[in-house]
């Protein structure tokens, strides 16, 4: 699924799509797609937010963010909500959603796992 917006191409990794579909099927995460649309709108406006995960000590052309999203269906706020991890490649003007997870089900994802998702997106984008 891709969407061309304000000069940025929006992409979704297979991992992100699968996780999102799994959450939507559970029926208790009904507002998540709307939250993702809101985040995309913010990114379209150039409002990149979240915790910066990219290391500053190596030459890079992209940045990776972990964005906390509340789960209003569970009334737990951001701390008990979702974590959406996305890559912003400003030189080539694209954003790739790498993965999303629910904090109540999974504590975190490893740097190695995120690195593998980044490598996959970057390879797909260069083809």
N, C-alpha and C positions, 0 to 999 in steps of 0.2 A: 504494500500500500504506500503510495508516494503522493505528495501534495506540494505544488510549487507555490510559495507564498513569499511576498515581499523580498524577493531575491534569494530566499533560502529554500532549498529542497528539504522536505521532511521525509525521513525514512523510518521504518520500524523493523527491527531485527526479528527473525523467526522466534527467538527466545521471548521477546517482548510480546509478540502476537499470541503465542501459546499461553503465556502466563495471564495475559489480559482475558483471553477467552475462558480460561479456567476459572478466573474470579467471577466473570459475568455469569457463567453457568451455575455458580453456587447460589445465586439469587439474593444473597445477603449483601452483595457488593454492587447494588443497583446504580449507585451514583458515580462509580469510578469512571465510566466512559466520559461523563460530563466534566469530571475533574481533569482528565487528560486533555479534552478539548480546550479547557480554560488554560492549562499550562501551555499548550501549543499556541494559543492566542497571545499569551505573554511573550513567548519566544519570538513570535512574528513581529512583535513590537520592539524587539531587541532587549527585552528584560530577562536576561539570563540569571537564574537564581539557583541556589542550592549550595551544598558543600563542595568545594573544588577538590577533586580526587587526583588530578593530574600532578605528577611530580614536576617541580620547577627546574630541576637540575639536569634535564636532558633536552636536547633540541626537539621541539614538537611543533606541529602545525594545527593541533586540535587541543581542546580541553574537555575533560569529563566531569560531569556534575552528578551529585546525588541529591535529588529533590525530595523533601519530606512532604507527603500529602496526607491530610487527615482522612479518617474513615468516618464520615458523618453517620453512616449506617450503624456503627458500633459505639458512637459517642465517647471516643477515647482521645480525641484530639490528634495532633501530629505525631506525638510520641508512640502511640499505638496504631498508627496508620500504615500507609504504604511508603515504599521508597522506590522512586523512579530514577533510573540511571540513564543519562543521555550524554551524547558526545556532540560538541559543537565544533565544526571545522569551518573557521571563519574565512580562510583563504579561498576555499572552493564553495563557500556559502551553502553548507548543508548541516542539518541536524539529524542525528540518528538516535532514536530511542533504543537502548540496548537491552534493558531488562526492567522488570518491576517485581517487587515482592511485598508480602504482607508481614509487617513486623511481628505480629502475634504468631505467625507460622514459621518464620525464619529470622534469626537474629541479624545476620549480615551475609554479604557475599564477599569472597576473597578477592584480593588484588589480581591474583592469577586468573580467576574466572572472568573478571572484568577485562583483563588484558586479552584473553581469548576472544571475547565478544568484539572488542575494539579491532583486533586483527582481522576478524571475519568481515566486519563492516567495511574496513578500509580496503580489503581485497575486493569485495563486491563493488565498491564505489569506483575503484580504479579500472575495472573492466569495461 
